[in-house]
C-alpha cells in the first residue's frame, strides 16, 4: 500500500522535532496552529506561541519521539509514538512510554495537534479502537487486563 503524503509529512516532523529544527517544523503547520501546552494544560495558538513553548521545554528537557504506527482517517492522522525524555545532560528522566498523538490537517499542513498520555485511564479505549500490533503489544506489556481504568 502506498504511504500517504500526510504520513510522510509527519515522519519528517518527528525527525525535525528530534533535531530541534524549529523553523522547518513550523513550516509544516498552519499559521494558526493549535497546540497543547502539556506543562499547564492550556492551548497554544499560532506558530509564535508554539516556538516559545518548544524553546522553553527544550531548555529543561530533551524529549525523543519515535513514531511506531500511523492511522489515517479523513483529515486526521493518529500516531502511536515511543517517548523518552532526557535532562539537558542526556540522563534519562524515566522509562520510555507511548504517546498517542492526533494531528488534524488543513490541506498538507498540520492545523491542530492533540496528545494523549498512555496509562490505565486510556488503555482500554486504545485496545478497543486500535488493532495495530505495536500499540496492543506495548499496552499488554505494561498494563494487566484487570487493572482499574
C-alpha positions as CSV (number, residue, x, y, z in Angstrom):
1,X,0.0,0.0,0.0
2,X,1.3,3.4,-0.9
3,X,2.1,5.7,2.0
4,X,0.0,8.9,2.1
5,X,1.6,12.3,1.8
6,X,0.4,13.3,5.3
7,X,2.1,10.3,6.9
8,X,5.3,11.3,5.1
9,X,4.9,14.8,6.4
10,X,4.5,13.6,10.0
11,X,7.5,11.2,9.7
12,X,9.6,14.3,8.7
13,X,8.0,16.3,11.5
14,X,9.1,13.8,14.1
15,X,12.6,13.8,12.7
16,X,12.7,17.6,12.7
17,X,11.4,17.7,16.3
18,X,14.1,15.4,17.5
19,X,16.7,17.6,15.7
20,X,15.2,20.7,17.3
21,X,14.8,22.3,13.8
22,X,12.1,24.7,14.8
23,X,11.9,26.7,11.6
24,X,11.5,23.7,9.3
25,X,9.0,22.1,11.7
26,X,6.8,25.2,12.0
27,X,6.8,25.4,8.2
28,X,4.7,22.2,8.2
29,X,2.0,23.9,10.2
30,X,-0.7,26.4,9.5
31,X,0.0,29.9,10.8
32,X,-2.9,29.5,13.3
33,X,-1.8,26.0,14.5
34,X,-3.4,24.9,17.8
35,X,-1.0,23.0,20.1
36,X,-1.5,21.9,23.7
37,X,0.9,23.2,26.3
38,X,1.4,19.9,28.2
39,X,3.0,21.7,31.1
40,X,0.0,23.7,32.2
41,X,-2.9,22.2,30.1
42,X,-3.5,25.3,28.1
43,X,-4.0,25.6,24.4
44,X,-1.3,27.5,22.3
45,X,-2.4,29.3,19.1
46,X,-0.1,30.2,16.3
47,X,3.5,29.5,15.3
48,X,5.0,32.1,17.7
49,X,3.4,30.6,20.8
50,X,4.4,27.1,19.7
51,X,8.0,28.2,19.1
52,X,8.3,29.8,22.5
53,X,6.8,26.7,24.2
54,X,9.3,24.4,22.5
55,X,12.2,26.6,23.3
56,X,11.2,26.7,26.9
57,X,10.6,22.9,27.0
58,X,13.9,22.1,25.4
59,X,15.8,24.3,27.8
60,X,14.9,21.9,30.6
61,X,14.1,18.5,28.9
62,X,15.1,16.7,25.7
63,X,12.2,14.6,24.6
64,X,12.9,12.0,21.9
65,X,9.9,10.7,20.0
66,X,9.9,7.7,17.7
67,X,6.7,7.2,15.7
68,X,5.8,3.5,15.6
69,X,2.4,3.4,13.8
70,X,0.1,5.7,11.8
71,X,-3.6,5.5,11.3
72,X,-5.1,8.0,8.8
73,X,-8.8,8.8,8.7
74,X,-10.0,11.8,6.6
75,X,-8.2,14.9,7.8
76,X,-6.8,13.2,10.9
77,X,-3.7,11.1,11.4
78,X,-3.3,9.3,14.7
79,X,0.3,8.3,15.7
80,X,1.5,5.9,18.3
81,X,4.9,7.2,19.3
82,X,7.5,5.9,21.8
83,X,8.6,8.7,24.0
84,X,11.8,9.0,26.0
85,X,12.7,12.2,28.0
86,X,16.2,13.2,29.0
87,X,17.6,16.0,31.0
88,X,19.9,18.6,29.3
89,X,22.9,16.4,30.1
90,X,21.4,13.4,28.4
91,X,20.3,11.4,31.5
92,X,17.0,9.6,31.2
93,X,14.2,11.0,33.3
94,X,12.2,7.8,33.3
95,X,11.3,4.7,31.3
96,X,10.0,5.0,27.8
97,X,6.3,5.4,27.3
98,X,3.8,5.5,24.5
99,X,2.0,8.7,23.5
100,X,-1.0,8.8,21.2
101,X,-0.9,11.8,19.0
102,X,-3.7,13.1,16.8
103,X,-2.9,15.5,14.0
104,X,-5.6,17.4,12.1
105,X,-4.6,18.6,8.7
106,X,-5.8,21.5,6.6
107,X,-4.5,20.6,3.1
108,X,-1.0,19.4,3.6
109,X,-0.3,21.5,6.8
110,X,-1.0,20.5,10.4
111,X,-3.7,22.7,11.8
112,X,-4.1,21.0,15.3
113,X,-2.2,18.6,17.5
114,X,-3.6,16.7,20.4
115,X,-1.6,14.5,22.8
116,X,-3.0,11.6,24.9
117,X,-0.8,10.0,27.5
118,X,-0.7,6.3,27.8
119,X,-1.8,4.8,31.0
120,X,-4.6,2.8,32.6
121,X,-7.1,5.6,32.1
122,X,-7.0,5.3,28.3
123,X,-5.6,1.8,27.9
124,X,-9.0,0.1,27.4
125,X,-10.1,2.7,24.8
126,X,-6.9,2.3,22.8
127,X,-7.2,-1.5,22.9
128,X,-10.8,-1.3,21.7
129,X,-10.2,1.2,18.9
130,X,-6.7,0.4,17.5
131,X,-5.8,-3.0,16.3
132,X,-2.2,-2.1,15.4
133,X,0.3,-4.6,16.8
134,X,2.8,-2.2,18.4
135,X,0.2,-0.4,20.5
136,X,-1.5,-3.6,21.7
137,X,1.8,-5.2,22.5
138,X,3.0,-2.2,24.4
139,X,-0.2,-1.9,26.4
140,X,-0.3,-5.6,27.2
141,X,3.3,-5.5,28.4
142,X,2.6,-2.5,30.7
143,X,-1.0,-3.0,32.0
144,X,-2.7,-6.1,33.2
145,X,-6.2,-6.7,31.8
146,X,-7.8,-6.4,35.3
147,X,-6.1,-3.1,36.2
148,X,-8.5,-0.4,37.2
149,X,-9.2,2.0,34.4
